[in-house]
Amino acid sequence: MSSKYDVVKLKVHLSSAHYYILSRFLLSRMLMFCRIPEDAAVRISLAVKKHFVNGEQTSITQDELEAHLQSAITAFGFSEAHTRLFPVVTQFHTERIPLVLLIAGPACRGKTTLAHLLSARLNCSTIINTEVLHDINAAIDDLLLKRLPVNAVAATSELSASHRAEAHVVAAVNAEVDKAMREGKVVIVEGERLRLAHFRHFLDPAFQISAGAVLLGFVLDSLDRSASTVCAEYNETAVHLRPVYTTECVSVMCAAREENSTCGDCAATAPSVYVARCRAVGDNLELSAFLHNVVVERIMEELQHRGKMTACAEATEGDDNVGPPS
């Protein structure tokens, strides 16, 4: 939604030497990260820009922006819990905390839908589909096979080609996760060929604490299949499941780590693998809201571990039922 106020540039000073130009689009994305619905986030971002432009304030400080933003959020009927989250989101981007979400599961279960819903909520522009990676590698293999002698091609079994393609996918995903870890990026990987067991090192809470990152694995399926069966197919490291969220349409369980995990007791308090079952693909909207809360809580834990949580932001811990105003 464009506006005449978009023509005016608003400088936001982080310090005497550094500033940025306020983007309504990015501001609305950050508000969505604060659990505010998209339509309300767009209206709030416009109201904030309008306030400063009408007041002929084209150069403000970050503190002034956040102070008025909190007033605008409250004026639109949202609770104080939403306003407390904005400094958390700002600190998350400032600290460049790596955030990687792995979404596995059978075909036609809404993995791509869930990935795009979460990307909108978490301001993530990088979504990697393992099926696309597989198709690209298969096309490259076909080109290479055409250059081989006929007898050499015949000796290449279909099984070895399948293993080779799977290895390529695992290597490609590992490379993307490594890049996200180094650069502090937000990445979502989804696909039928994704196996969480291949990434158990990244999903180990001990590794995440030492690396200062947040990596979560989700296995998605339908309610007509048992959670233990689904989990066993995609995550060989889980030994038992504990329910964490249940409604008529959605069931979510967290998967306990192996007993020999290097993390010790933290596995029970900071699960990194979840099994989610939905009645239909359309129920992914409800699921994405719950998983969004899980991600926000993990980010807050990491900020607290780094000593970057403000007293105001710490008060949001325990506000599990943060939702839109009635």
N, C-alpha and C positions, 0 to 999 in steps of 0.2 A: 504494500500500500504506500504509494508515493505521496509526498506532501510538499507544499511550498517551503516548509521549514528545512527540508533537506538541502536546499540551495545554500543556506547559511552554514559556514564552517564554525564549529564550536571546539575551541582548544581546551583540553583538560590537562592541567599541569600536574605531573607526578612529583616534580621537584623544580628547583630554579633552572635546571639545565635540560630537563626532559619533559616532553608533553606528547599527547596524541590527539588526533581528530576524532571526536565522538561519532560513532556509527550507530544509527538507530537499529539497524539489522543485528549487529553484534550485541548491542545492549538487550534487545528482545530475546536473543538466544541465551544470554546469561541469565535473564529472568526466568526463562523456561527451565534452565538448570536449577533454579531456586524453587522448582515445583509449581510454577505459575503457568496456567494454560496458555497456549499460543496466542489466541485472540486477545486475551487480557494483556499479555506481555507486549504485543504490538501497540496497544492503546496506551499502556503506561510509558513505553519508550517515547512515543509521540508527545505525551503530556509533559514529560521531563524536558525534551528538546524545546517544546513550545514555551515553557516557563522561562527558560534562560534567554531565548531569542527575543521574546516579547519584553523582557526586562533589559534588553540591550547588553546582556552579559555574554560576550563571545569568547571570553577567556576566564576559566574557572579552575579551581583546584579539585583534586580527586575527592577530598573530604567534603567539599561543597556539593559535588555530584552525588555522593553516597547519602549525604544528609537529606537532600531533597528527594532522592529516589526512595528512601525509606518512607518519607511523608506521602509520596505518590502511591506507593504500594498499599499503605494503610488506607488512603483515601478511596482506593478502588475496592475496598472491602476485604483485603487479605489480612491475615493475622500477623502478629509480631514475629512468629516463627519464620515466616517467609523473609522478612527484612533481615533477620539474623543470618540467613543463609548467604546473602549477597557477599559479605566480606569473606566467607568461606570459599565461594566460587572465585572471587578475585584472587585470593591467596593461592588457590589451586593452580590458576594460570601463571601467577607470578613465580611460584616454586617449580613450575614445569614438571608436575608429578606425572609419570607415565601411567596411562590407563588403557588396559587391553581387555576386551571382552571376547570370549570364544563361545560361539553358539553352535552346538552340534545337535544331531537328531536325524531321524528318517526323512525321506522326501515328503513333500506336501503337508508339512506340519506348521508352516508359518514362520520358518526361521528368517527368511528375507524380510517379511513383514515386521517381525520383532526387531530385527537389526535396524531397519529404517525408523521405526518408532523411537528406539533408544538413541539413535544418532541425532534425531531432532531434539530430544530432551537434553542430551549431553553435549550439544554443539560439536558433533563429530562429523568431519567431512570425508573420512577414510573408511570405507566398508569394503572388505575383501571377500569374494565368494570363491570357495575352494573348487567349485565346479568349473568356473572360468579358468582358474589356474590349471586344472586338469586338462581342459580342452586345448589350452595353449600349448602345454607340454606334449599332448598327444599329436597335435599338428606338427610340432617340431620333430617328433620321432618319426612321423610319416615321411617327412621330407628327407630325413637322414636314411631311412630304410630304402627309399627309392634310388639312392646312390650306391647301395650295396649290391653285390652279385646275387642272382636269384637263389643259389644254394645257401647263401648266408642268411637271406631273409627267411627261407623255409626253416632254418635251424633255430630261429628266434621264436620261442614258444609264446603263446598268448598269455600264459600265466606270468612269465618273466616280464612281459610288457606291462601287465597290470601292476606288478610289484614296483617296477621302475617308475610308472606314473605316480603311484602313491608316494614313493620316496621323493619325487620331485615336488609334490604338493607339500609334504612335511618340511622339506628344506626351504621352500619358498615362504611358508608361514613363519618358520623359525627366523628367517632373515627379516621379515617384516616386524616381528615381535622384538628382535634385537635392535632394530632401527628405532622403534618406538621407545624402547628403554633408554637408548643413548640420547635421543633428541627430546624426550619428554612429551611425546605425542599421544593423542587419543585415537585408538584403532579398534575397529570391530571386525572380527573374522567369523564368517558363518558358512555352513555348507554340510551336505550329507557326508562328504568324505572326511570331515574333520573328526579326529579321534582325540579326546582329551588326554588319553593315556600317553600320547606322543609328547605331551607338553607338561608332564607331571613336575618337571624341575621348575618351570615357571609358576605353576599353581601351588607349589609348596609355600605355605605362609612364612616359613623361616627365610626362604629366598627373598620373598617380597619385602620383609622387614629390613633385611640387609641391603637390598637394592633400592629401597625407598619408592616402591611402585605398588600399583593396585592392578592385579590380574585376576579375573573371575571367569569361571567356566560354567556354561549353562547347557543342560541337555533338555531338549524340547520334544514332547510327544503328546499323544492324545490321552484322555482320561480312561479309555477302554483298555489300556495296557498298564501293567503294574510298574510302579516306580523302580523297584529293584531290578526288573528285567531290562528296562530302558537304561538304567545306570550301568549295568554290567556290560552292555553292548558298546558303550561309548567312553566309559571311565573305569578302567580296571583297578584304580587305586582306592575306590570306596569300599568300606566294609559294612557300614550300616547307614540308614537314612533317618533323619529327624524332621518331622513336619514343622514348617515355620510360617506357612500361610495357606489357608484353606477357605474356599467359598464354593458356591454351587457350580461355578464354571471353571475355576482355576484351583490347582493344588500344587504347592511348591514345597520341596523338601531339600534340606542341606545334606550333603554327603560328607560323612566323617572321613578324616584322613586315615592312612594306614597307621598301624600301631607303632611302626618303626620310623615314623616321620621325624625329621630332625627338628621339628618345631616344638615338640613337647606339648605342654598344656594349652598353647595358644591355638591349636587346631580346633578345640571345642568352642572357643570364643570368636574366632575369625575364620569361618568356613570359606573356602574358595571355590567349591563346586556345588551347583544347585541342579536339582531335577525338577523341571516344571512341566505339568500336564494340563492341557486346556481342552475344554469340550469342543471348541471350534476355533478356526483361525481368527475369527472376529473377536475372540476373548483375549487376544494378545494385547489389546489396548489396556485392559485391566492388569495383565501381567507386566506390561512395560512400566506401569506406574509403581508397582511393587518393587521391581528390579531397579528402577531409578532410585528409590529410597535406599536400597541395599548399597548401590554405588556411592551415594552421597555419604552414607554412614561410614563406609570404608575410607573415603577421602578424608573425612573428619578425623578418623583414627590415625591416618598417616600424618596429617598436619599436627595432630597432638603429639605424635611420636617425634616429629621434627621440632616441637616447641614453638609452632607458629599459630596455634589456636588462641584467639583472643577470648577473654572471659565472656564476652557477649556471644560469641559463636559457640562456646562450650555449652551454653545454656540450651542450645538446640538439641543436644543429645537427649534422647528420650521422647522427642516430639515425633513419634512414629506416625501419627495420624494427621499429617499436614496436608490439607487439601484445599480446593477452591472454596470461596465463600458460598454460603447457602443463599 
